Amino acid sequence: MDSAHRHTLISMDGAVPRCPYAFPEPISLTMGEGEHWIVYGPNGSGKTMLVRTMMSAFLLREGRIAYDFHPSSSTRRSENIFYVTFHDQYGSPLDEGGCYQLRYNQGLLDDGLPRVRDVLNAAHAKDGSTFDALVGHLGMADLMDRYIISLSSGEFRRFQLAQILLKRPRILIIENPYIGLDVQNRAVVATFLKEVMRLLPVQVVLVLCRMPADTEGFTHVVELDGGRVRKTPIGDFREREDSGRCRPDLEAMPVSDDRPEDAEILRLNNVTIQYGGRTILGGLNWRVRQGEKWRLRGGNGSGKTTLLSIICADNPQSYRCDVTLFGRRRGTGESIWDIKRHIGFVSPEMFRFYRKPIPVEHILASGLHDTVGLYRKVKEEEIRQVSVWLRVFGIAHWAGRNYMELSDGEQRLVLLARAFVKNPALLILDEPFHGMDAAGRQKAMRIIDAYCRQADKTAVMVSHYEEDFPPCFTHRLDLNRNSNE
């Protein structure tokens, strides 16, 4: 269509929303027909509040927002603008109120839980051609009879995108579509989004704090810088570094001078994990000595998180596996607290279930007791430990703030600090940079690297981005999904 005849889908004219985030100036922004946006900015810059304002989720103090959803036959916002956010692998309205360990208790699954086919069939009946195309593009044919709770992170992402797109939105807003996905699945989602933008009358808005390698099909970057909104053609966008925010205080980090003996921290002997007829880990042997730093790699569904759940005893099957941790064979009378006492742990699922409206320093203090929440009075020595790590992470000024009032990326940084608070002998980091902006990732990586350069500290880290691993991680274990099935 000629640009002179293109209409405006959304027009925000001097909008001042009544929302928890205070934008420094009124928002004036338009979305023209055929535009596809990447809303980009650092943690806490107001990205989520901006797109929710676009959806009229907040009343306005000033200004106006107008919509024209042509060629949609409906004028209702709820039928034309759809918003989905991926906080982590399993972040979805489908698993609200779920149990942290449910994915490890799949032996309890029964026919009362929904399968992929059950959820998508209704939409299939309404629009079979769109359904068949989506199944093909997302590679979902082999997932149709699977329980939703049993899907890996990449599989779940494809399922939820299909579920939303079958409703035929005019504008689809997706927050963090690539979070938790390996290289292959990121490419699948990127290719799929390009096909959606090319073939369907839907305009796509991605909300990101980490710019993807593939931006083909997107026309503009809507950047938030200090809360100010700036719309730029994607060809003119240049990412700026932000190195001045909340720098770490590495000098405050407790340092050990201990030299490790040739001690064995972890041994797995022929560990096999199966759910029904599906093998997640098959005959795995692995030995980790004190002072070693391991990269744990593998695609979505290869068993990385399951392996970590075995080490931390979060998986019920861990007690029938031949696992020795800190020289003690699993199942010889130790409690779960004995197992976790010397382990610092963070994961995307912890973020998912750690929704506590308590002060930031209490979040860190809970790591001293391995609890989700703080259920005892904090001792003076514990207060000192927490204060040290707040300084190390450069977030001492967050003390006293309500954890739930922080942005997602800021909350993830707090949970990462929680993993360090007891100065653990074994540090287990499952996707520690999920949801963090470039400055947050850089800061967290410097802290991890400084901590892990201590000779007596042992670490295992998972990431789908090779550039996320600090240089001191010199050992590597690769899990291959095909070899596990």
C-alpha positions as CSV (number, residue, x, y, z in Angstrom):
1,M,0.0,0.0,0.0
2,D,1.2,3.5,-0.8
3,S,2.6,5.2,2.3
4,A,0.3,8.2,1.8
5,H,-2.7,6.0,2.3
6,R,-1.4,4.0,5.2
7,H,-3.4,4.5,8.4
8,T,-2.2,4.7,12.0
9,L,-3.1,1.8,14.2
10,I,-2.2,3.4,17.5
11,S,-1.7,7.1,18.3
12,M,-0.5,8.2,21.7
13,D,-0.7,12.0,22.0
14,G,0.8,13.5,25.2
15,A,-0.2,10.4,27.2
16,V,0.6,10.5,31.0
17,P,-0.5,7.1,32.4
18,R,-1.5,6.5,36.0
19,C,0.9,3.6,36.5
20,P,3.6,2.6,39.0
21,Y,6.3,3.8,36.7
22,A,6.7,7.6,36.4
23,F,7.7,8.5,32.9
24,P,9.7,11.8,32.9
25,E,7.7,13.3,30.1
26,P,4.4,12.7,28.3
27,I,4.4,9.9,25.7
28,S,3.7,10.8,22.1
29,L,4.1,7.8,19.8
30,T,2.4,6.4,16.7
31,M,2.4,2.9,15.1
32,G,1.7,3.0,11.4
33,E,0.4,0.2,9.3
34,G,3.0,-2.3,8.4
35,E,5.4,-1.3,11.3
36,H,7.0,-4.0,13.5
37,W,8.8,-2.8,16.6
38,I,11.5,-3.8,19.0
39,V,10.9,-2.0,22.3
40,Y,14.3,-1.9,23.9
41,G,15.9,-0.5,27.0
42,P,17.7,-1.4,30.2
43,N,16.1,-3.0,33.3
44,G,13.8,-0.6,35.1
45,S,13.5,1.8,32.1
46,G,9.7,1.3,31.8
47,K,9.4,-1.1,28.8
48,T,6.6,-3.1,30.2
49,M,4.7,0.0,31.4
50,L,5.0,1.5,27.9
51,V,3.4,-1.4,26.1
52,R,0.7,-1.7,28.8
53,T,0.0,1.9,28.3
54,M,-0.3,1.2,24.6
55,M,-3.0,-1.3,25.5
56,S,-4.8,1.2,27.7
57,A,-4.2,-0.9,30.8
58,F,-3.9,2.3,32.8
59,L,-6.1,5.4,33.0
60,L,-4.5,8.5,31.7
61,R,-3.9,11.7,33.8
62,E,-3.4,13.6,30.6
63,G,-3.4,13.1,26.8
64,R,-5.2,10.5,24.7
65,I,-4.8,7.2,22.9
66,A,-6.6,6.4,19.7
67,Y,-6.9,3.1,17.8
68,D,-7.7,2.0,14.2
69,F,-7.5,-1.8,13.8
70,H,-8.5,-1.9,10.1
71,P,-8.9,-4.4,8.4
72,S,-10.1,-6.2,11.6
73,S,-13.9,-6.4,11.8
74,S,-13.7,-5.7,15.6
75,T,-12.9,-2.4,17.2
76,R,-12.4,-3.9,20.7
77,R,-8.8,-3.6,22.0
78,S,-9.2,-7.0,23.8
79,E,-9.8,-8.7,20.4
80,N,-7.1,-6.9,18.5
81,I,-4.1,-6.5,20.9
82,F,-2.6,-9.6,22.5
83,Y,0.2,-9.5,25.0
84,V,2.3,-12.5,26.1
85,T,5.4,-12.4,28.3
86,F,8.0,-15.1,28.8
87,H,9.6,-14.6,32.2
88,D,11.4,-17.9,32.0
89,Q,11.0,-21.4,30.5
90,Y,7.6,-22.0,32.1
91,G,6.3,-18.5,32.6
92,S,2.7,-18.7,31.5
93,P,-0.8,-18.2,32.8
94,L,-1.1,-22.0,32.3
95,D,1.0,-22.8,35.3
96,E,0.0,-20.2,37.7
97,G,-0.2,-21.6,41.2
98,G,1.9,-24.6,40.2
99,C,4.4,-26.5,42.3
100,Y,8.1,-25.7,42.0
101,Q,8.9,-29.4,41.8
102,L,6.0,-30.5,39.6
103,R,8.1,-30.8,36.4
104,Y,10.2,-33.4,38.3
105,N,7.1,-35.3,39.5
106,Q,5.9,-36.3,36.0
107,G,5.2,-39.8,37.3
108,L,2.2,-38.2,38.9
109,L,0.7,-37.0,35.6
110,D,-2.7,-38.3,34.6
111,D,-5.2,-37.7,31.9
112,G,-6.7,-34.9,33.9
113,L,-3.9,-32.6,32.8
114,P,-4.1,-30.9,29.4
115,R,-2.1,-32.0,26.4
116,V,-1.1,-29.7,23.6
117,R,-3.7,-31.1,21.3
118,D,-6.5,-30.5,23.9
119,V,-5.7,-26.8,24.1
120,L,-5.2,-26.1,20.4
121,N,-8.1,-28.2,19.0
122,A,-10.8,-25.6,19.6
123,A,-8.8,-23.0,17.6
124,H,-8.1,-25.7,15.0
125,A,-11.8,-26.2,14.4
126,K,-12.3,-22.5,13.8
127,D,-9.4,-22.0,11.5
128,G,-7.8,-25.2,10.2
129,S,-5.6,-23.7,7.6
130,T,-3.9,-21.3,10.0
131,F,-3.5,-24.1,12.5
132,D,-1.8,-26.4,9.9
133,A,0.5,-23.6,8.9
134,L,1.6,-22.9,12.4
135,V,2.2,-26.5,13.3
136,G,4.5,-26.7,10.2
137,H,6.4,-23.5,11.0
138,L,6.9,-24.2,14.6
139,G,7.7,-27.9,14.2
140,M,4.9,-28.9,16.7
141,A,3.6,-32.1,15.0
142,D,5.6,-34.3,17.4
143,L,4.2,-32.3,20.5
144,M,0.5,-32.7,19.9
145,D,0.0,-35.6,22.3
146,R,2.4,-34.4,25.0
147,Y,1.4,-33.1,28.4
148,I,2.0,-29.3,28.5
149,I,3.8,-29.6,31.8
150,S,6.3,-32.0,30.3
151,L,7.4,-29.7,27.5
152,S,10.9,-28.3,27.5
153,S,11.4,-24.6,27.4
154,G,11.7,-24.4,23.7
155,E,8.8,-26.7,23.1
156,F,6.6,-24.7,25.5
157,R,7.5,-21.4,23.7
158,R,6.3,-22.8,20.4
159,F,3.1,-24.0,21.9
160,Q,2.2,-20.7,23.5
161,L,3.0,-18.7,20.4
162,A,0.7,-21.0,18.4
163,Q,-2.0,-20.7,21.0
164,I,-1.9,-16.9,20.8
165,L,-1.6,-16.6,17.1
166,L,-4.6,-18.8,16.4
167,K,-6.7,-16.0,17.9
168,R,-5.6,-13.8,15.0
169,P,-4.5,-10.6,16.8
170,R,-4.1,-7.4,14.9
171,I,-1.1,-6.4,17.2
172,L,0.9,-9.1,19.0
173,I,3.2,-7.9,21.8
174,I,5.7,-10.5,23.0
175,E,8.0,-9.8,25.9
176,N,11.3,-11.8,26.0
177,P,10.4,-14.3,23.3
178,Y,14.0,-15.7,23.2
179,I,14.6,-16.1,26.9
180,G,15.7,-19.6,27.8
181,L,16.0,-20.8,24.2
182,D,19.1,-22.4,22.7
183,V,20.6,-21.2,19.4
184,Q,18.5,-23.6,17.3
185,N,15.2,-22.7,19.0
186,R,16.0,-18.9,18.8
187,A,16.4,-19.4,15.1
188,V,13.1,-21.3,14.9
189,V,11.2,-18.5,16.7
190,A,13.0,-15.8,14.6
191,T,12.1,-17.5,11.4
192,F,8.5,-18.1,12.5
193,L,8.1,-14.4,13.4
194,K,9.4,-13.3,10.0
195,E,6.8,-15.6,8.4
196,V,4.1,-14.2,10.6
197,M,5.0,-10.6,9.7
198,R,5.1,-11.6,6.0
199,L,2.0,-13.6,5.7
200,L,-0.5,-12.5,8.4
201,P,-2.3,-9.2,9.0
202,V,-0.6,-8.8,12.4
203,Q,2.0,-6.3,13.6
204,V,4.5,-7.7,16.0
205,V,6.1,-5.8,18.9
206,L,9.0,-7.4,20.8
207,V,9.9,-6.2,24.2
208,L,13.6,-6.9,24.9
209,C,16.6,-6.0,27.0
210,R,19.0,-8.2,24.9
211,M,19.0,-7.3,21.2
212,P,18.7,-10.5,19.0
213,A,21.2,-11.3,16.3
214,D,18.3,-11.6,13.7
215,T,16.1,-8.4,13.5
216,E,15.0,-9.0,9.9
217,G,11.4,-7.9,9.3
218,F,11.4,-5.3,12.1
219,T,11.1,-1.7,11.0
220,H,11.7,0.3,14.1
221,V,13.4,0.3,17.5
222,V,11.4,2.1,20.3
223,E,14.1,2.8,22.8
224,L,13.6,3.8,26.4
225,D,16.5,5.8,27.8
226,G,16.1,7.2,31.3
227,G,12.3,6.6,30.8
228,R,12.2,8.8,27.7
229,V,10.8,7.2,24.6
230,R,12.5,7.5,21.2
231,K,11.4,5.8,18.0
232,T,14.1,5.1,15.5
233,P,14.2,3.2,12.1
234,I,15.9,0.0,12.8
235,G,18.6,0.7,10.2
236,D,19.6,3.9,12.2
237,F,19.6,2.2,15.6
238,R,23.0,2.1,17.4
239,E,23.2,0.4,20.8
240,R,24.8,2.5,23.5
241,E,26.8,1.1,26.4
242,D,25.6,1.8,29.9
243,S,28.6,1.2,32.2
244,G,27.8,3.7,35.0
245,R,24.9,2.0,36.7
246,C,25.4,0.2,40.0
247,R,29.0,-0.9,39.6
248,P,30.1,-3.9,41.6
249,D,32.4,-3.5,44.6
250,L,34.8,-6.4,44.0
251,E,37.0,-5.2,46.8
252,A,34.2,-6.1,49.3
253,M,34.0,-9.7,48.2
254,P,35.1,-12.2,50.9
255,V,38.2,-14.0,49.6
256,S,39.5,-17.4,50.7
257,D,43.2,-18.3,50.7
258,D,42.5,-22.0,51.0
259,R,44.2,-24.3,48.4
260,P,42.1,-27.2,47.4
261,E,43.2,-30.8,47.9
262,D,42.5,-33.2,45.2
263,A,39.0,-33.6,46.7
264,E,36.0,-34.8,44.8
265,I,33.0,-32.5,45.1
266,L,30.5,-34.5,43.0
267,R,30.3,-37.9,41.4
268,L,27.5,-39.3,39.3
269,N,27.7,-42.9,38.4
270,N,25.5,-44.2,35.5
271,V,22.6,-41.8,36.4
272,T,19.5,-42.4,34.3
273,I,16.3,-40.4,34.6
274,Q,13.1,-41.5,32.8
275,Y,9.5,-40.2,32.7
276,G,7.3,-43.0,31.3
277,G,9.0,-44.2,28.1
278,R,11.0,-41.0,27.7
279,T,14.7,-41.0,28.8
280,I,15.9,-37.5,29.9
281,L,19.4,-38.6,31.1
282,G,20.8,-42.0,30.1
283,G,23.7,-43.6,31.9
284,L,25.5,-40.3,32.7
285,N,28.9,-40.5,34.5
286,W,30.4,-37.3,35.7
287,R,33.1,-36.3,38.2
288,V,33.7,-32.8,39.5
289,R,36.8,-32.0,41.6
290,Q,37.2,-29.2,44.0
291,G,38.2,-25.9,42.3
292,E,36.9,-26.9,38.8
293,K,34.5,-24.6,36.9
294,W,32.2,-26.3,34.5
295,R,30.2,-25.1,31.5
296,L,27.1,-27.2,31.2
297,R,25.8,-27.0,27.7
298,G,23.0,-28.6,25.6
299,G,19.9,-27.7,23.7
300,N,16.4,-27.3,25.1
301,G,15.2,-30.6,26.4
302,S,18.7,-32.2,26.7
303,G,18.4,-32.6,30.5
304,K,20.5,-29.7,31.9
305,T,17.9,-28.5,34.4
306,T,17.0,-32.1,35.3
307,L,20.7,-32.8,36.0
308,L,21.0,-29.8,38.3
309,S,17.8,-30.9,40.1
310,I,19.5,-34.3,40.8
311,I,22.5,-32.5,42.3
312,C,20.4,-30.3,44.5
313,A,18.0,-33.1,45.5
314,D,15.0,-31.2,44.1
315,N,14.1,-34.2,41.9
316,P,12.5,-37.2,43.7
317,Q,14.4,-39.6,41.5
318,S,17.7,-38.3,42.9
319,Y,17.5,-40.6,45.9
320,R,17.5,-43.7,43.7
321,C,20.5,-42.5,41.7
322,D,24.2,-43.2,42.5
323,V,25.2,-39.6,43.5
324,T,28.0,-38.6,45.8
325,L,28.2,-35.0,46.9
326,F,31.0,-33.6,49.2
327,G,32.1,-37.2,49.8
328,R,28.7,-38.4,51.0
329,R,26.6,-40.9,49.1
330,R,23.0,-39.7,48.4
331,G,20.5,-41.5,50.6
332,T,22.7,-42.3,53.5
333,G,20.7,-40.3,56.0
334,E,21.5,-36.8,55.1
335,S,18.6,-34.2,55.1
336,I,17.8,-31.9,52.2
337,W,19.3,-29.1,54.3
338,D,22.6,-31.0,54.7
339,I,22.7,-31.2,50.9
340,K,22.0,-27.6,50.3
341,R,24.2,-26.2,53.1
342,H,27.3,-25.7,50.9
343,I,25.5,-25.0,47.6
344,G,24.6,-21.6,46.2
345,F,21.9,-21.9,43.5
346,V,19.9,-19.7,41.2
347,S,17.6,-20.6,38.3
348,P,14.9,-19.2,36.1
349,E,12.3,-21.4,38.0
350,M,13.4,-19.8,41.3
351,F,12.5,-16.4,39.8
352,R,9.2,-17.8,38.7
353,F,8.2,-19.0,42.2
354,Y,10.0,-16.3,44.4
355,R,7.2,-13.8,44.4
356,K,7.6,-12.4,47.9
357,P,6.7,-8.7,48.7
358,I,9.5,-8.4,51.2
359,P,12.6,-6.1,51.5
360,V,15.5,-6.9,49.2
361,E,17.8,-7.7,52.1
362,H,15.4,-10.4,53.3
363,I,15.6,-12.0,50.0
364,L,19.4,-12.4,50.3
365,A,19.0,-13.5,54.0
366,S,16.7,-16.3,52.9
367,G,19.6,-17.8,51.0
368,L,21.4,-18.4,54.3
369,H,18.6,-20.8,55.2
370,D,17.7,-22.1,51.7
371,T,14.1,-21.0,52.0
372,V,11.8,-19.3,49.6
373,G,11.0,-16.3,51.9
374,L,12.4,-15.4,55.4
375,Y,10.7,-17.1,58.3
376,R,13.0,-16.4,61.2
377,K,14.6,-13.3,62.8
378,V,17.8,-12.3,61.1
379,K,20.9,-12.5,63.4
380,E,23.5,-9.7,63.5
381,E,26.1,-11.8,61.8
382,E,23.6,-12.6,59.0
383,I,22.9,-8.9,58.6
384,R,26.6,-8.3,58.1
385,Q,26.8,-11.1,55.5
386,V,23.9,-9.7,53.6
387,S,25.4,-6.2,53.7
388,V,28.6,-7.4,52.2
389,W,27.0,-9.0,49.2
390,L,24.7,-6.0,48.6
391,R,27.9,-3.9,48.4
392,V,29.6,-6.5,46.1
393,F,26.6,-6.4,43.7
394,G,26.4,-2.6,43.8
395,I,22.8,-2.7,45.1
396,A,23.2,-1.5,48.7
397,H,20.9,1.4,47.9
398,W,18.1,-1.2,47.3
399,A,18.1,-2.2,50.9
400,G,14.6,-1.6,52.3
401,R,13.0,-1.6,48.9
402,N,10.1,-4.0,48.2
403,Y,11.4,-6.8,46.0
404,M,8.2,-6.9,44.0
405,E,8.6,-3.2,43.1
406,L,11.8,-3.9,41.2
407,S,11.8,-4.7,37.5
408,D,12.2,-8.4,36.4
409,G,15.9,-7.9,35.5
410,E,16.5,-6.2,38.9
411,Q,14.8,-9.0,40.7
412,R,17.0,-11.6,38.9
413,L,20.1,-9.7,40.0
414,V,18.9,-9.9,43.6
415,L,18.3,-13.6,43.3
416,L,21.8,-14.0,41.9
417,A,23.2,-12.2,44.9
418,R,21.2,-14.6,47.1
419,A,23.1,-17.5,45.6
420,F,26.4,-16.0,46.8
421,V,25.3,-14.8,50.3
422,K,26.6,-17.9,52.2
423,N,30.0,-17.9,50.4
424,P,29.2,-21.4,49.0
425,A,31.8,-24.1,48.2
426,L,29.7,-25.1,45.2
427,L,28.0,-22.5,43.0
428,I,25.3,-23.7,40.6
429,L,24.1,-21.1,38.1
430,D,21.3,-22.1,35.8
431,E,20.9,-19.3,33.2
432,P,22.0,-16.6,35.7
433,F,21.7,-13.7,33.2
434,H,18.0,-14.4,32.2
435,G,16.2,-11.1,31.7
436,M,19.2,-8.9,32.5
437,D,20.2,-6.0,30.3
438,A,23.8,-5.5,28.9
439,A,25.0,-3.6,32.0
440,G,23.5,-6.1,34.4
441,R,25.1,-9.0,32.5
442,Q,28.5,-7.4,32.4
443,K,28.4,-6.6,36.2
444,A,27.2,-10.1,37.1
445,M,29.8,-11.8,34.9
446,R,32.6,-9.8,36.6
447,I,31.3,-10.9,40.0
448,I,31.0,-14.5,39.0
449,D,34.5,-14.5,37.4
450,A,36.1,-12.9,40.5
451,Y,34.4,-15.3,42.8
452,C,35.2,-18.4,40.8
453,R,38.9,-17.5,40.4
454,Q,39.3,-18.5,44.1
455,A,41.0,-21.9,43.9
456,D,38.8,-23.6,46.4
457,K,35.5,-22.6,44.8
458,T,33.7,-25.1,42.5
459,A,31.1,-24.0,39.9
460,V,28.7,-25.3,37.3
461,M,27.0,-22.8,35.0
462,V,24.3,-23.2,32.3
463,S,23.8,-20.7,29.4
464,H,22.7,-20.9,25.8
465,Y,25.0,-18.0,25.0
466,E,28.7,-18.9,24.7
467,E,29.7,-15.3,25.4
468,D,28.1,-15.5,28.9
469,F,30.7,-17.8,30.3
470,P,33.6,-16.1,32.2
471,P,37.1,-17.1,31.1
472,C,37.8,-19.1,34.2
473,F,35.2,-21.8,33.2
474,T,37.6,-24.2,31.6
475,H,35.8,-27.5,31.9
476,R,32.8,-28.5,29.7
477,L,30.0,-31.1,29.8
478,D,27.7,-31.3,26.7
479,L,24.4,-33.0,27.0
480,N,22.9,-34.3,23.7
481,R,19.2,-34.6,23.6
482,N,19.2,-37.3,20.9
483,S,21.6,-39.5,23.0
484,N,19.3,-39.2,26.0
485,E,16.1,-40.4,24.3
